[in-house]
Amino acid sequence: MEPNDEVPTIATVTDPKILKDKSFFTLAEIGDKVLIYTKFGKAILYRPSINKIVEVVSVGIDNKLDFSKSENVENQEEIDNKDDE
């Protein structure tokens, strides 16, 4: 499911109670990762503790996820998945 030519922006869920009113985060738990692929047009909620994708949503101009002002996720960073190959 992961696009090979795009490095996602990653955020970590730190307070899922505050995010519950957003449908994408209804199942979110502390420690879940949000991988945002802007070119691919998808945001993925991933739970490392069970190695499973919990939720996937399309992102674009009309429903763009904006974590830049959120206090509910932390450690936004870009990672290079090419090292995993």
C-alpha positions in Angstrom: 0.0 0.0 0.0 2.9 2.4 0.6 4.1 4.4 -2.4 7.7 3.8 -3.2 8.5 7.2 -4.6 7.2 9.3 -1.6 8.5 9.8 1.9 5.6 10.3 4.3 5.2 12.9 7.0 4.8 11.1 10.3 3.1 12.1 13.5 2.5 10.2 16.7 -0.8 10.3 18.5 -0.3 11.5 22.1 -3.8 12.2 23.3 -6.5 10.3 21.4 -9.3 11.5 23.7 -9.0 15.0 22.1 -9.0 13.6 18.6 -12.1 11.4 19.0 -14.4 14.0 17.3 -12.5 13.5 14.1 -13.7 10.4 12.3 -10.2 9.4 11.2 -9.1 9.2 14.8 -12.1 7.4 16.3 -10.0 4.2 16.9 -6.7 6.0 17.6 -4.7 5.0 20.6 -1.6 6.6 22.3 1.5 5.7 20.3 -0.3 5.2 16.9 1.4 6.7 13.9 -0.2 8.9 11.3 1.6 8.6 7.9 0.6 11.3 5.5 1.3 10.8 1.8 0.4 14.0 0.0 1.3 12.9 -3.5 -0.4 9.6 -3.0 -3.4 11.4 -1.4 -3.7 9.1 1.6 -3.3 9.4 5.4 -2.8 6.1 7.2 -3.3 5.5 10.9 -0.9 2.7 11.9 -0.6 0.8 15.2 3.0 -0.3 15.7 2.0 -2.4 18.8 0.1 -4.9 16.7 1.8 -4.0 13.3 -1.6 -3.2 11.7 -3.2 -0.4 9.7 -6.2 0.9 11.7 -7.6 3.5 9.3 -7.0 4.9 5.8 -8.4 8.2 4.5 -8.1 10.1 1.3 -6.5 13.5 1.7 -6.6 16.3 -0.8 -7.6 19.9 -1.2 -11.1 19.5 0.3 -10.2 17.2 3.2 -6.6 17.9 3.9 -5.4 16.8 7.4 -3.6 19.7 9.1 -1.4 18.6 12.0 0.7 21.7 12.0 -1.4 23.5 14.6 -2.5 20.4 16.6 -1.3 19.8 20.2 -2.6 16.2 19.9 0.2 14.7 17.8 3.9 15.1 18.2 7.2 14.2 16.6 6.3 15.2 13.1 9.2 14.2 10.9 9.9 12.9 7.5 11.6 9.6 7.3 13.4 7.9 4.4 11.9 4.5 3.7 14.5 3.7 1.2 16.8 2.5 4.0 14.3 -0.3 4.7 14.8 -1.9 1.3 
